[in-house]
Amino acid sequence: MYVIEYDDTILAIDCGNKFPDESLHGIDLIIPDISYLVENKDKVKGLIVTHGHEDHIGGIPYLLKQLNVPVYGTRFTLGLIELKLKEHGLVRDTEMIEINNTSQLQFGEIKAEFFKVNHSIPDCIGIVLRTPQGNIVHTGDFKFDLTPANKENSDIHKMAQIGSKGVLMLISESTNAERPGLSPSEQLVGRHILEAFQKADRKVILSTFASNINRVQQVVDAAMETNRKLALLGRSMLNVVEVAMERGYLQVPEGLLIDQGEIELFPPEKVAILCTGSQGEPLAALARLSTGNFRGVEVLRGDTVIFAAGPIPGNERYVSRVVDNFFAIGAKVIYGSGTTSGMHVSGHGYQEDLKLMLTLMKPKYFIPIHGEYRMLNQHRNLAEAVGVETGNTFIIGNGDVVDIQSEKARFTRKVHAGNTYIDGIGIGDVGEIVLRDRKQLSEDGMLVIVLTMSKQEKKLIAEPDTISRGFVYVRDAEDLIRSVNSVIKEAVSTVDARGRNQWGAIKQEVRKAAGQYIFHQTKRKPMILPIIIEV
C-alpha cells in the first residue's frame, strides 16, 4: 500500500496481502498495518486500485472494516474485489466506482488521471496525481508487450505526453530489475500451449494463476482447436473465470466447458483440465491431483501435466514435490522456468521495459517499489543510467515518508506502519510475543507441570505430574521425567524455606529450576507451564 497526502487529502493506492513463510507459525495472511490511516480517517478520500492481483487487493476487506472509503478500480478489478467483499459481507456497504484510462477524478487539490499498462491480468492502469507541488506518477505493475494476447496495448503515447508535461516523482515497480532485455510477449506462450495440446495422447492438465485471464483464454483456444472439452478445478479458478466471462474479458464457446463430474464421460484424448495450484500449494487442486486425493478426477500414466506459471521464489520445493508426484504416476510433465518450458512469461517488465518507462516519464525524483532491496537498488542504477540525477532516488521501507516542499523532495521522517497478521478470524491479535512462543513450541515442545498443593500450608501433597507434548515421549524418558520431578520438589521446598508463599513465586521458581536442569541434560528449551491445583 502506498499513501499520497496533500493538505487535508489522503489517497491510498492498492491494499494487498502477503502469504506467510514458515517462520510465521499458524498465520494465514499478512496485510498492511493501517494505523496511520485510521488516525487520519477524516482525511482519507478513497482507495485507488491499479489491478486485481492478490498482492494489490487481498487486504481491501480488512481495510474497509475499519475505513469505509470509496474504492476506485477498472471493471475487471472491481469484479475481483467484489468476490472478496461478498465473502466478508461488505458488498452492500461499499461504494465501488468504476474508472478507466480516460477517467479524471478530483480529490481536494489532487487531480487523478490514468493510463493503460500491460500486465499478466486484464484492465491494469497507472496513475497520474496532479498536485500543487507537481505531478506524481505511480506505474502499477507493468511490462511493454507490443503484441499482447488480449490486443490491449499500453498507452505509450499518453505516457510520453505525461512525461512531456513534467513528472516530479515517479513511483515504479522493480520486480524484474535484475533481468536484462525486454520481457517476452504473452503470445509466445499461446503457441507453446497449442503445440503441447496437439502432441498430447491423453488428458491435458494445465495449471496457472486463476487471475491470468490472457493465459486462460489461450488454454480455451487450444482446447477448442484440438477438439477437447475443458473442465475447471479449484474455487478461485471457477470464481475468476465466471467474473471474466460475465464482464466480457474471456470468450468461451458454448458447450466447451464441462463440470468436474463429466470428465470421465469423455475419452481422455478429448478432455483438458485447467486448475489452480501452480505454486505447489498443498490444498490446491494440482497438488491433490498429484496425490490422488481429488475426488472424482484421476491423473493416469500418459496424461500430460503442464505448469504454465513460474515458481515464485520460496515455492520451488513445493513445486518440485508436486512435479515428482506426477512423474511417479507416469505422467508427462512440462515444468520449469518460462525460458526452458516456454509455458510462461513474466507480467513484469525487464530492465529495458523499466528504462523505457523512465525515459517516457523523465522524472526529477524516483522511488523504486515492489521488490527485494537488491532489485530496488538495481532499479536506482537503471534510473541514473537514463538521466535521473544521483541522489534523487529514494529507496524506502514501511512507514518511511518522502516530503515534497517547493518541488524539492526529502526523506525526513517515519510514521507507524508494518504488518498485521491474520490468524483465523483474528486480525492483529497475534504479535511478536505469540509468534515467539509458537516458534519455541515448534522447536522444543512443551512441558506441563501439575502441582497438587495444600491451600493452607502451601506444600506439595502429591508427586508432581509432568506431561510432555512435543518434547520427549514419556515412556521412553522415564528417568529424565523422574529427575525433573525431583528438581521440582526441591524448588518448591526452597521457596517454602524462604517464607515466600505466593503461588506466582512458586511457579516462577519451578519454571526456572526445571528449565535449567532440562537444558543441562538435553540442550533443549521446551516451554514450561506450571499449573497449581489447590486442595
KADA-V181976 format. One record per residue. N is the residue number from 0. RES is the residue in one letter. SS is DSSP state (hx for helix, st for strand, lp for the rest). PHI is phi in radians with two decimals (NA if undefined). NEAR is the number of other ideal C-beta (glycine too) atoms within 12 Angstrom. Layout:
n: [N;N]
res: [RES;RES]
ss: [SS;SS]
phi: [PHI;PHI]
near: [NEAR;NEAR]
//
This chain:
n: [0;1;2;3;4;5;6;7;8;9;10;11;12;13;14;15;16;17;18;19;20;21;22;23;24;25;26;27;28;29;30;31;32;33;34;35;36;37;38;39;40;41;42;43;44;45;46;47;48;49;50;51;52;53;54;55;56;57;58;59;60;61;62;63;64;65;66;67;68;69;70;71;72;73;74;75;76;77;78;79;80;81;82;83;84;85;86;87;88;89;90;91;92;93;94;95;96;97;98;99;100;101;102;103;104;105;106;107;108;109;110;111;112;113;114;115;116;117;118;119;120;121;122;123;124;125;126;127;128;129;130;131;132;133;134;135;136;137;138;139;140;141;142;143;144;145;146;147;148;149;150;151;152;153;154;155;156;157;158;159;160;161;162;163;164;165;166;167;168;169;170;171;172;173;174;175;176;177;178;179;180;181;182;183;184;185;186;187;188;189;190;191;192;193;194;195;196;197;198;199;200;201;202;203;204;205;206;207;208;209;210;211;212;213;214;215;216;217;218;219;220;221;222;223;224;225;226;227;228;229;230;231;232;233;234;235;236;237;238;239;240;241;242;243;244;245;246;247;248;249;250;251;252;253;254;255;256;257;258;259;260;261;262;263;264;265;266;267;268;269;270;271;272;273;274;275;276;277;278;279;280;281;282;283;284;285;286;287;288;289;290;291;292;293;294;295;296;297;298;299;300;301;302;303;304;305;306;307;308;309;310;311;312;313;314;315;316;317;318;319;320;321;322;323;324;325;326;327;328;329;330;331;332;333;334;335;336;337;338;339;340;341;342;343;344;345;346;347;348;349;350;351;352;353;354;355;356;357;358;359;360;361;362;363;364;365;366;367;368;369;370;371;372;373;374;375;376;377;378;379;380;381;382;383;384;385;386;387;388;389;390;391;392;393;394;395;396;397;398;399;400;401;402;403;404;405;406;407;408;409;410;411;412;413;414;415;416;417;418;419;420;421;422;423;424;425;426;427;428;429;430;431;432;433;434;435;436;437;438;439;440;441;442;443;444;445;446;447;448;449;450;451;452;453;454;455;456;457;458;459;460;461;462;463;464;465;466;467;468;469;470;471;472;473;474;475;476;477;478;479;480;481;482;483;484;485;486;487;488;489;490;491;492;493;494;495;496;497;498;499;500;501;502;503;504;505;506;507;508;509;510;511;512;513;514;515;516;517;518;519;520;521;522;523;524;525;526;527;528;529;530;531;532;533;534]
res: [M;Y;V;I;E;Y;D;D;T;I;L;A;I;D;C;G;N;K;F;P;D;E;S;L;H;G;I;D;L;I;I;P;D;I;S;Y;L;V;E;N;K;D;K;V;K;G;L;I;V;T;H;G;H;E;D;H;I;G;G;I;P;Y;L;L;K;Q;L;N;V;P;V;Y;G;T;R;F;T;L;G;L;I;E;L;K;L;K;E;H;G;L;V;R;D;T;E;M;I;E;I;N;N;T;S;Q;L;Q;F;G;E;I;K;A;E;F;F;K;V;N;H;S;I;P;D;C;I;G;I;V;L;R;T;P;Q;G;N;I;V;H;T;G;D;F;K;F;D;L;T;P;A;N;K;E;N;S;D;I;H;K;M;A;Q;I;G;S;K;G;V;L;M;L;I;S;E;S;T;N;A;E;R;P;G;L;S;P;S;E;Q;L;V;G;R;H;I;L;E;A;F;Q;K;A;D;R;K;V;I;L;S;T;F;A;S;N;I;N;R;V;Q;Q;V;V;D;A;A;M;E;T;N;R;K;L;A;L;L;G;R;S;M;L;N;V;V;E;V;A;M;E;R;G;Y;L;Q;V;P;E;G;L;L;I;D;Q;G;E;I;E;L;F;P;P;E;K;V;A;I;L;C;T;G;S;Q;G;E;P;L;A;A;L;A;R;L;S;T;G;N;F;R;G;V;E;V;L;R;G;D;T;V;I;F;A;A;G;P;I;P;G;N;E;R;Y;V;S;R;V;V;D;N;F;F;A;I;G;A;K;V;I;Y;G;S;G;T;T;S;G;M;H;V;S;G;H;G;Y;Q;E;D;L;K;L;M;L;T;L;M;K;P;K;Y;F;I;P;I;H;G;E;Y;R;M;L;N;Q;H;R;N;L;A;E;A;V;G;V;E;T;G;N;T;F;I;I;G;N;G;D;V;V;D;I;Q;S;E;K;A;R;F;T;R;K;V;H;A;G;N;T;Y;I;D;G;I;G;I;G;D;V;G;E;I;V;L;R;D;R;K;Q;L;S;E;D;G;M;L;V;I;V;L;T;M;S;K;Q;E;K;K;L;I;A;E;P;D;T;I;S;R;G;F;V;Y;V;R;D;A;E;D;L;I;R;S;V;N;S;V;I;K;E;A;V;S;T;V;D;A;R;G;R;N;Q;W;G;A;I;K;Q;E;V;R;K;A;A;G;Q;Y;I;F;H;Q;T;K;R;K;P;M;I;L;P;I;I;I;E;V]
ss: [lp;st;st;st;st;st;lp;lp;st;st;st;st;st;lp;lp;lp;st;st;lp;lp;lp;lp;lp;lp;lp;lp;lp;lp;st;st;st;st;lp;lp;hx;hx;hx;hx;hx;lp;lp;lp;lp;st;st;st;st;st;lp;lp;lp;lp;lp;hx;hx;hx;hx;lp;lp;hx;hx;hx;hx;hx;lp;lp;lp;lp;lp;lp;st;st;st;lp;hx;hx;hx;hx;hx;hx;hx;hx;hx;hx;hx;hx;hx;lp;lp;lp;lp;lp;lp;lp;lp;st;st;st;lp;lp;lp;lp;lp;st;st;st;st;lp;lp;st;st;st;st;st;st;st;st;st;lp;lp;lp;lp;lp;st;st;st;st;st;st;st;st;lp;lp;st;st;st;st;st;lp;lp;lp;lp;st;lp;lp;lp;lp;lp;lp;lp;lp;lp;lp;lp;lp;hx;hx;hx;hx;hx;hx;hx;hx;hx;lp;lp;st;st;st;st;st;st;st;lp;lp;lp;lp;lp;lp;lp;lp;lp;lp;lp;lp;lp;hx;hx;hx;hx;hx;hx;hx;hx;hx;hx;hx;hx;hx;lp;lp;lp;lp;st;st;st;st;lp;lp;lp;lp;lp;hx;hx;hx;hx;hx;hx;hx;hx;hx;hx;hx;hx;hx;lp;lp;lp;st;st;st;st;st;lp;hx;hx;hx;hx;hx;hx;hx;hx;hx;hx;hx;hx;lp;lp;lp;lp;lp;lp;lp;lp;lp;lp;st;st;lp;hx;hx;hx;hx;hx;hx;lp;lp;hx;hx;hx;st;st;st;st;st;lp;lp;lp;lp;lp;lp;lp;lp;lp;hx;hx;hx;hx;hx;hx;lp;lp;lp;lp;lp;lp;lp;lp;lp;lp;lp;lp;lp;st;st;st;st;lp;lp;lp;lp;lp;lp;lp;lp;hx;hx;hx;hx;hx;hx;hx;hx;hx;hx;hx;hx;hx;hx;lp;lp;st;st;st;lp;lp;lp;hx;hx;hx;hx;lp;lp;lp;lp;lp;lp;lp;lp;lp;hx;hx;hx;hx;hx;hx;hx;hx;hx;hx;hx;lp;st;st;st;st;st;st;st;lp;lp;lp;hx;hx;hx;hx;hx;hx;hx;hx;hx;hx;hx;hx;hx;lp;lp;lp;lp;lp;lp;lp;st;lp;lp;lp;lp;lp;lp;st;st;st;st;st;st;lp;lp;st;st;st;st;st;st;st;lp;lp;lp;lp;st;st;st;st;st;lp;lp;st;st;lp;lp;lp;lp;hx;hx;hx;hx;hx;hx;hx;hx;hx;hx;hx;hx;hx;lp;st;st;st;st;st;st;st;st;lp;lp;lp;lp;lp;lp;st;lp;lp;lp;lp;st;st;st;st;st;lp;lp;lp;lp;hx;hx;hx;lp;hx;hx;hx;hx;hx;hx;hx;hx;hx;hx;hx;hx;hx;hx;hx;hx;hx;hx;hx;hx;lp;lp;lp;lp;lp;hx;hx;hx;hx;hx;hx;hx;hx;hx;hx;hx;hx;hx;hx;hx;hx;hx;hx;hx;hx;lp;lp;lp;lp;st;st;st;st;st;st;st;st;lp]
phi: [NA;-2.18;-2.14;-1.96;-2.27;-2.47;0.99;-1.82;-2.15;-2.15;-2.04;-1.77;-2.04;1.11;-2.68;-1.78;-2.35;-2.07;-1.74;-1.27;-1.61;-1.22;-1.35;-1.77;-1.09;1.44;-1.33;-1.58;-2.73;-2.13;-2.19;-1.18;-1.39;-1.83;-0.95;-1.09;-1.18;-1.12;-1.12;-2.04;-1.07;-1.20;-1.56;-1.31;-1.70;2.97;-2.06;-1.80;-1.96;-1.35;-2.93;-1.74;-1.29;-0.99;-1.32;-2.20;-2.21;-1.11;-1.66;-1.07;-1.03;-1.27;-1.15;-1.19;-1.19;-1.88;-2.35;-1.51;-1.96;-1.11;-1.98;-1.91;-2.84;-1.31;-1.02;-1.22;-1.04;-1.13;-1.09;-1.25;-1.11;-1.07;-1.01;-1.20;-1.16;-1.10;-1.08;-1.74;1.17;-2.00;-1.05;-1.14;-1.68;-1.86;-1.57;-1.96;-2.06;-1.37;-2.27;-2.56;-1.24;-1.82;-1.21;-2.35;-2.20;-2.03;-2.16;1.03;-1.65;-1.81;-1.87;-1.86;-2.24;-2.46;-2.51;-1.33;-2.32;-1.50;-2.79;-1.60;-2.60;-1.19;1.14;-1.69;-2.35;-1.79;-2.20;-1.98;-1.92;-1.63;-2.06;-1.03;-1.46;2.57;-1.57;-2.02;-2.04;-1.98;-1.37;1.14;-1.47;-2.74;-2.58;-1.88;-1.85;-1.40;-2.26;-1.14;-1.11;-1.68;1.13;-1.67;-1.40;-1.14;-1.42;-1.11;-1.11;-1.17;-1.05;-1.12;-1.12;-1.06;-1.12;-1.19;-1.52;1.77;-2.07;-1.27;-2.41;-1.91;-1.99;-2.37;-1.26;-2.27;-0.94;-1.94;-1.14;-1.62;-1.76;-1.25;1.54;-1.80;-1.21;-1.16;-1.39;-1.08;-1.10;-1.07;-1.16;-0.99;-1.15;-1.22;-1.11;-1.06;-1.07;-1.14;-1.10;-1.18;-1.47;-1.22;-1.56;-2.27;-1.04;-1.99;-2.03;-2.10;-2.10;-2.66;-1.19;-1.03;-1.33;-1.43;-1.12;-1.07;-1.17;-1.05;-1.08;-1.14;-1.17;-1.01;-1.11;-1.17;-1.11;-1.14;-1.11;-1.77;1.04;-1.97;-1.43;-2.14;-1.95;-1.88;-2.18;1.86;-1.04;-1.15;-1.11;-1.07;-1.16;-1.18;-1.09;-1.07;-1.10;-1.10;-1.24;-1.05;-1.73;1.45;-1.68;-2.41;-1.84;-2.12;-1.07;-1.09;1.58;-1.31;-1.39;-2.20;-1.35;-0.96;-1.23;-1.64;-1.01;-1.30;-1.40;-1.98;-1.04;-1.01;-1.33;-1.94;-2.28;-2.28;-2.17;-1.99;-2.49;-1.53;1.89;-1.15;-1.72;1.35;-1.01;-1.01;-1.70;-1.36;-1.03;-1.13;-1.10;-1.19;-1.12;-1.22;-1.91;1.27;-1.90;-1.81;-1.05;1.53;-2.28;-2.30;-1.67;-2.08;-0.94;1.65;-1.17;-1.85;-2.01;-2.11;-1.67;-1.73;-2.83;-1.34;-1.18;-1.19;-0.87;1.82;-1.73;-0.99;-1.26;-1.18;-1.12;-1.05;-1.10;-1.20;-1.03;-1.04;-1.06;-1.20;-1.09;-1.11;-1.21;1.82;-1.34;-1.56;-2.00;-1.92;-2.60;1.90;-1.15;-1.05;-1.22;-1.64;-1.65;1.31;-1.74;-2.72;-2.25;-1.30;-1.57;-1.89;-1.17;-1.43;-1.01;-1.22;-1.11;-1.12;-1.17;-1.13;-1.07;-1.05;-1.20;-1.17;-1.49;0.85;-1.31;-1.37;-2.12;-2.50;-2.16;-1.36;-2.33;1.07;3.02;-1.19;-1.01;-1.09;-1.24;-1.09;-1.14;-1.13;-1.15;-1.04;-1.08;-1.10;-1.09;-1.16;-1.18;-1.84;2.12;-1.25;-1.11;-1.02;1.68;-1.71;-1.92;-2.06;-1.70;-2.04;-2.00;-1.00;1.55;-1.23;-2.07;-1.85;-1.63;-2.06;-2.46;0.93;1.09;-2.04;-1.80;-2.50;-1.54;-2.08;-2.80;-2.27;-2.10;-1.16;-2.76;2.55;-1.94;-2.06;-1.68;-1.83;-2.29;1.13;-1.71;-1.44;-2.05;1.38;-1.57;-1.88;-1.99;-1.12;-1.17;-1.11;-1.13;-1.11;-1.11;-1.12;-1.11;-1.10;-1.10;-1.23;-1.60;-2.17;1.37;-2.55;-2.06;-1.78;-1.95;-1.69;-1.96;-1.66;-2.26;-1.25;-1.15;-1.40;-1.60;1.01;-2.21;-1.14;-2.08;-2.74;-1.11;-1.03;-1.89;-1.81;-1.96;-1.80;-2.33;1.36;-1.82;-2.44;-1.48;-0.98;-1.14;-1.63;-2.38;-1.10;-1.12;-1.10;-1.11;-1.07;-1.13;-1.08;-1.09;-1.13;-1.08;-1.11;-1.07;-1.13;-1.12;-1.12;-1.15;-1.12;-1.11;-1.06;-1.13;-1.46;1.37;-1.70;-1.85;-1.40;-1.03;-1.07;-1.16;-1.12;-1.05;-1.09;-1.19;-1.12;-1.07;-1.16;-1.16;-1.13;-1.09;-1.12;-1.15;-1.12;-1.12;-1.10;-1.46;-2.16;1.02;-2.21;-2.20;-1.18;-1.23;-1.95;-2.14;-1.35;-2.23;-1.87;-1.87;-1.48;-2.20]
near: [41;39;39;43;30;26;17;15;27;33;40;41;42;44;42;36;30;29;24;22;15;17;17;25;21;22;31;22;30;30;38;40;29;36;22;28;36;26;17;23;18;13;25;33;34;37;45;46;51;45;46;46;40;32;34;42;41;33;39;46;33;36;40;33;26;26;35;23;34;27;42;35;45;41;30;38;44;35;37;42;45;32;33;40;28;17;18;24;13;25;21;13;17;29;21;32;25;25;31;25;29;15;23;19;27;17;32;23;19;32;23;37;32;39;38;36;43;46;46;44;49;42;39;46;46;42;49;41;43;29;28;19;26;26;34;42;48;44;53;46;42;45;40;36;36;20;24;34;37;34;18;28;22;34;29;25;15;25;39;19;20;33;31;15;20;22;38;34;42;46;44;50;43;40;38;38;38;25;29;16;19;24;38;37;27;40;25;27;44;33;23;30;43;29;23;35;39;20;18;32;20;28;39;43;52;52;50;45;39;42;41;44;45;43;45;49;37;42;45;36;29;35;37;23;22;28;19;38;32;42;38;40;37;34;20;34;37;24;24;39;39;24;33;36;25;19;25;17;34;37;22;27;18;9;13;29;31;26;19;28;13;19;35;21;15;22;14;27;21;26;38;46;47;52;45;38;43;42;36;33;28;20;18;32;40;46;36;28;38;38;23;18;18;26;14;19;31;25;39;23;18;20;32;40;45;43;45;47;39;36;29;26;18;17;26;19;17;29;34;21;24;38;33;20;28;35;20;17;26;16;34;25;34;35;39;21;23;32;19;13;28;26;41;39;42;36;43;44;43;33;30;23;42;47;31;32;48;40;26;34;41;30;39;30;38;43;39;39;41;38;28;20;18;17;29;30;20;28;44;34;25;35;39;21;21;27;21;33;17;13;17;28;36;31;28;31;19;23;22;23;24;33;23;28;15;11;20;18;30;19;21;15;14;16;25;20;25;23;32;33;33;30;23;12;13;17;28;26;16;27;20;16;11;20;25;18;22;26;21;24;24;21;20;25;26;30;41;27;41;23;35;22;32;18;14;10;13;25;22;30;19;18;19;35;22;36;24;30;19;20;35;26;14;22;10;11;22;15;14;27;30;17;23;41;31;21;32;41;30;22;34;40;21;20;32;22;14;15;10;19;21;15;21;14;22;33;26;21;33;40;33;21;31;42;31;20;30;35;20;16;21;23;10;24;26;35;28;39;26;36;23;35;18;17;16]
//
